[in-house]
Amino acid sequence: MSGLPFAVRHDGGSSVSTVKTVFNIQQARAIGALLVVYAHIGVPGATFGHFGVDIFFVISGFIMTMICSRSPRNFFRRRLARIVPLYWLITGVVFLLSWWKPQLMNSTRPSLFHFLESIFFIPYVKENGLVHPMLDVGWTLNYEMYFYTAIALMLLAGAAAHYATLAASALLVGLALVFQVALRFLPATSTAAILTSFYSSFYVFEFILGVLVFYLVQHPLARRPGVAANIALSLGCLAFLVWNQLTQPLGHAVPLLTQGVPAMLFVATMLLLEQKNFVLTRITLLGDASYALYLSNQFVVEGFRKVVGRFLHLSFYSLPSIALIIVISSLIAIAIYLILEKPLHDRLRILVDGKPAPR
């Protein structure tokens, strides 16, 4: 696999290999998070960006395959150390706010039971009728944990590390088919129906597309097109995703094809560009903080909507307001990453592996 952007490096004299930073993937993460921020603003007639989630899911499938192929040891505990601390912290803030200032919350009510369901990644129907946890954006983490659990089970079952995510993908496809059959016999509003419907969604298959990306970008045919062709395809995929969400020419039909496949091609082209030494930038701070940005941006958006905009006398949907929201959300996310997320993750990785997370 020499020449790939995700080849391993060795830390000093250690025998444990780690994965190099894939700079363009970090930039893709930043792009996905910024798109989600814009989508949460919800500009009338010009709302798009929800496909940032599709990009995240594809990236996750790729990254998990890369991790398993190189260093699967303590896989599940590493993922918990990466995902859980910040999510629990911000969910706790939402829970406390729902008690203290319920007028600030849109559809979240102070429920200890829902809080426990949220932090343990159990989907439930929220007060607004959506299958969301207390922290709205946390619904994506329910899918992430589902994917991680499938991989961990395959590793425990003895699957070869390099093919653990392929085995997990086969498991998820099989479960999705079983769930779709089960839905025919379950009452539509039952908890069982909600769970089976949630875990047979097309989003599950976007992780699998990310797994395929790992193998696709290593194929000689995929590596033939030059930099210009890959840039054109990358921009074309983003343009299609924006156009599709703005116009919805096919409605919500076949979202795996209209959202998942373009997101997959976007991620693949970003990787192929890095193989050809075309890196957008080696400054990855916003990409590093993309998880914090994703989890925290709604606080800024809703704060600006309900409070800040009134004092600044700006229209919420004006260009200055949108720019301010995006900049402030990004700065707060970077601060959260540097002050909270990164130190917490480093400490937990020392507990899990006996050494801090690789830079």
Summary of the structure (lengths in Angstrom):
residues: 359
radius of gyration: 20.4
end to end distance: 21.6
largest distance: 61.1
contacts: 1127
relative contact order: 0.15
helix: 69%
strand: 2%
